[in-house]
Every structure is written in structure tokens, then in C-alpha cells.
Amino acid sequence: MDHATPSEHDQVRRDSHEGEGATRGTGRMEAFADGVFAIAFTLPIFNVILPALQGPAAGYGERLLEGWPENLNYLLASMVIGLYWVHHHFSGAIYRTTGHYFLLATVLFLTMIGYIAFPVRAFTESLTHKEAIPDTAAFLACSLALTSLAWLFKWTVGNAHGHVDARLDPAYLARLTRRYRLMTAWNLLAAVVVWFWWPVGIAMSWMGVLYKLKAPETPRYLSKAPTIEGED
């Protein structure tokens, strides 16, 4: 059986990201990331211990309140992870492809997402041991800074390797990059300040977290915007 061979005039398909294996869409990356976020979001609740219903019922409310550090850990860890998921969900709408290096940068970011609940727990549990607070505050501030840095690194690699939608206005992408850089710079500054004055440093870190409550700028396209996912 003869096999047809392409002539010199035939167009041979080549991926646009040479040297990164096969270029693919973002579906599997987002599914994997959502799984990591879901697990990281759920695990902190297992640190909340329910007091046993033994003996007289009187005073059970006080025993519940004694677990406030664990409850605070769940609330704070969920806030950090949840807000990063919101922004990850947004950025998924402006990426169009994935490649080897972008995936590695994404894995690095997700590593921090899976880890961040631990320094949050260390900080909240130290609130009943004042002598340990400066060290755990520094631990948390540095971890939040590294998470922000990993986010910026993921965005920088994805943008530099051409995985962002080519229809987006370059001025819009520049503003988004500037926002991510400022957020990371703020968190890095907080991680420095915390070693000299921990209340100010940790407050700056949480201000950086709360800043993520602000919605990102609506994407600006040079041509017709893509169809919204799920619409015909």
C-alpha cells in the first residue's frame, strides 16, 4: 500500500510553541488546578475539633469557644485559597493554550496553594502563646509573599511564551502585569517589615490578601471577543 508523502507545497502542521512538546488547550490544566484548590480549601476544616459531649451539658458552649484558633485558621486559610481561586478562574478566560514551561510554573503556584494553610494554622494557633507570635507571623508573611511571587511567575511565563489570547489589547495586558507586580512587591515588602515589626508586617500581608476582593479589569480585545464558555 502506497503512502502519500507531502509535497514541498503542502503545509505541514507545526505547533506554535516549538520545543515545548505538544501545545494543548487549557481544559486539563484548569481541571487539575480546580482539584488542587478544592482539596486545599477542604483540608483545614479537619483541624477544627468538636468537643466530646461527655458529662454535664453545662459549659459546652465555653468548650466550643476554646477552639477559636482552629476556627480562625479555617476562615483565614479558606479566604486566602478562595480568593486565589477566584483570580485563577478569571485568568483561565484569557489563556488559550498551555505548554511545558507554563505548566511547570502553574505546578509551582499550585504547590504554594496546597501549602498555604499550614503557615496560617501555625499563626492562628500561636495566638494563645504570645512569645511564638513574631516567628509564626514572619512564617506566614513570607509564605504569602512566596504564593504571590509564584502567581506572578506563572503569569509572566504564560504571557512570555504566548499562551495568552492574542486578540487581547497589549495595553490591557500591560496593566494586568503591572497590577500583579505591584501586588507581589507589596507582599514582599510585608515579608521584610514583619521581621522588624511583626504587627505591621502581618497587617500588610492581610491587606494584600484583601486587595484580591477587588475585581480584575474587564478584558479588552483588539478584535471580536471570544464566545463565553457555555454559550452557543
For each residue, the residues with C-beta under 8 A, 3 or more apart:
1:
2:
3:
4:
5:
6: 10 12
7: 10
8:
9:
10: 6 7
11:
12: 6
13:
14: 18
15: 18 20 22 23
16: 23 97 162
17: 20 23 97 99 161 162 163
18: 14 15
19:
20: 15 17 23 99 100 101 161
21: 99 100
22: 15
23: 15 16 17 20 97 98 99
24: 28 97 98
25: 28 96 97 98
26: 29 30 92 95 96 97 98
27: 30 31
28: 24 25 31 32 98
29: 26 32 33 98 103 106
30: 26 27 33 34 92
31: 27 28 34 35
32: 28 29 35 36 110
33: 29 30 36 37 88 106 110
34: 30 31 37 38 85
35: 31 32 38 39
36: 32 33 39 40 110 113 114
37: 33 34 40 41 81 84 85 88 110 113
38: 34 35 41 42
39: 35 36 42 43 114
40: 36 37 43 81 113 114 116 117
41: 37 38 44 78 81 82 85
42: 38 39 45
43: 39 40 46 117
44: 41 47 48 73 74 77 78 117 120 121
45: 42 48 74
46: 43
47: 44 70 73 74 121
48: 44 45 67 70 71 73 74
49: 67 70
50: 67
51: 60 63 64 66 67
52:
53: 57 60
54:
55:
56: 59
57: 53 60
58:
59: 56 62 63
60: 51 53 57 63 64
61: 64 65
62: 59 65 66
63: 51 59 60 66 67
64: 51 60 61 67
65: 61 62 68
66: 51 62 63
67: 48 49 50 51 63 64 70 71
68: 65 71 72
69: 72 73 124 125 127 128
70: 47 48 49 67 73 74 124 125
71: 48 67 68 74 75
72: 68 69 75 76 124 127
73: 44 47 48 69 70 76 77 117 120 121 124 125
74: 44 45 47 48 70 71 77 78
75: 71 72 78 79
76: 72 73 79 80 120 124
77: 44 73 74 80 81 116 117 120 121
78: 41 44 74 75 81 82
79: 75 76 82 83 209
80: 76 77 83 84 116 117 120 144 147 209
81: 37 40 41 77 78 84 85 113 116 117
82: 41 78 79 85 86
83: 79 80 86 87 209 212 213
84: 37 80 81 87 88 113 147 151 212
85: 34 37 41 81 82 88 89
86: 82 83 89 90 212
87: 83 84 90 91 151 212 216
88: 33 37 84 85 91 92
89: 85 86 92 93
90: 86 87 93 94 216
91: 87 88 94 95 155
92: 26 30 88 89 95
93: 89 90 219 229
94: 90 91 164 165 168 219
95: 26 91 92 98 158 163 164 165
96: 25 26 163 164 165 166
97: 16 17 23 24 25 26 162 163
98: 23 24 25 26 28 29 95 102 103 106 163
99: 17 20 21 23 102 103 161 163
100: 20 21 103 104
101: 20 104 105 157 161
102: 98 99 105 106 154 157 158 161 163
103: 29 98 99 100 106 107
104: 100 101 107 108 157
105: 101 102 108 109 150 153 154 156 157 158
106: 29 33 98 102 103 109 110 154 158
107: 103 104 110 111
108: 104 105 111 112 150 153 154
109: 105 106 112 113 147 150 151 153 154
110: 32 33 36 37 106 107 113 114
111: 107 108 114 115 150
112: 108 109 115 116 143 146 147 150
113: 36 37 40 81 84 109 110 116 147
114: 36 39 40 110 111
115: 111 112 118 119 143
116: 40 77 80 81 112 113 119 120 143 144 147
117: 40 43 44 73 77 80 81 120 121
118: 115 121 122 143
119: 115 116 122 123 136 139 140 142 143 144
120: 44 73 76 77 80 116 117 123 124 140
121: 44 47 73 77 117 118 124 125
122: 118 119 125 126 136 139 140
123: 119 120 126 127 133 136 137 139 140 202
124: 69 70 72 73 76 120 121 127
125: 69 70 73 121 122 128 129 136
126: 122 123 129 132 133 135 136
127: 69 72 123 124 133
128: 69 125
129: 125 126 132 133
130: 133
131:
132: 126 129 135 136
133: 123 126 127 129 130 136 137 198
134: 137 138 198
135: 126 132 138 139
136: 119 122 123 125 126 132 133 139 140
137: 123 133 134 140 141 194 198 199 201 202
138: 134 135 141 142 191 194 195 198 201
139: 119 122 123 135 136 142 143
140: 119 120 122 123 136 137 143 144 202 205
141: 137 138 144 145 187 190 191 194 201 202 204 205
142: 119 138 139 145 146 191 194
143: 112 115 116 118 119 139 140 146 147
144: 80 116 119 140 141 147 148 187 190 191 205 208 209
145: 141 142 148 149 184 187 188 190 191 205
146: 112 142 143 149 150
147: 80 84 109 112 113 116 143 144 150 151 187
148: 144 145 151 152 183 184 187 188 208
149: 145 146 152 153 184 187 188
150: 105 108 109 111 112 146 147 153 154
151: 84 87 109 147 148 154 155 180 184
152: 148 149 155 156 180 181 183 184
153: 105 108 109 149 150 156 157
154: 102 105 106 108 109 150 151 157 158
155: 91 151 152 158 159 176 177 180
156: 105 152 153 159 160 177
157: 101 102 104 105 153 154 160 161
158: 95 102 105 106 154 155 161 163 164
159: 155 156 163 164 173 177
160: 156 157
161: 17 20 99 101 102 157 158
162: 16 17 97 166
163: 17 95 96 97 98 99 102 158 159
164: 94 95 96 158 159 168 173
165: 94 95 96 168 219 221 226
166: 96 162
167: 221 222 223 224 225 226
168: 94 164 165 172 173 219 220 221 222
169: 172 173 220 221 222
170: 173 174
171: 174 175 220
172: 168 169 175 176 217 219 220
173: 159 164 168 169 170 176 177
174: 170 171 177 178
175: 171 172 178 179 217
176: 155 172 173 179 180 216 217
177: 155 156 159 173 174 180 181
178: 174 175 181 182
179: 175 176 182 183 216 217
180: 151 152 155 176 177 183 184
181: 152 177 178 184 185
182: 178 179 185 186
183: 148 152 179 180 186 187 208 211 212
184: 145 148 149 151 152 180 181 187 188
185: 181 182 188 189
186: 182 183 189 190 204 207 208 211
187: 141 144 145 147 148 149 183 184 190 191 204 205 208
188: 145 148 149 184 185 191 192
189: 185 186 192 193 204
190: 141 144 145 186 187 193 194 201 202 204 205 207 208
191: 138 141 142 144 145 187 188 194 195 201 205
192: 188 189 195 196 201
193: 189 190 196 197 200 201 204
194: 137 138 141 142 190 191 197 198 200 201 202 204 205
195: 138 191 192 198 201
196: 192 193 201
197: 193 194 200 201
198: 133 134 137 138 194 195 201 202
199: 137 202 203
200: 193 194 197 203 204
201: 137 138 141 190 191 192 193 194 195 196 197 198 204 205
202: 123 137 140 141 190 194 198 199 205 206
203: 199 200 206 207
204: 141 186 187 189 190 193 194 200 201 207 208
205: 140 141 144 145 187 190 191 194 201 202 208 209
206: 202 203 209 210
207: 186 190 203 204 210 211
208: 144 148 183 186 187 190 204 205 211 212
209: 79 80 83 144 205 206 212
210: 206 207 213
211: 183 186 207 208 214
212: 83 84 86 87 183 208 209
213: 83 210
214: 211
215:
216: 87 90 176 179
217: 172 175 176 179 220
218:
219: 93 94 165 168 172 225
220: 168 169 171 172 217
221: 165 167 168 169 224 225 226
222: 167 168 169
223: 167
224: 167 221
225: 167 219 221
226: 165 167 221
227: 231 232
228: 231
229: 93
230:
231: 227 228
232: 227
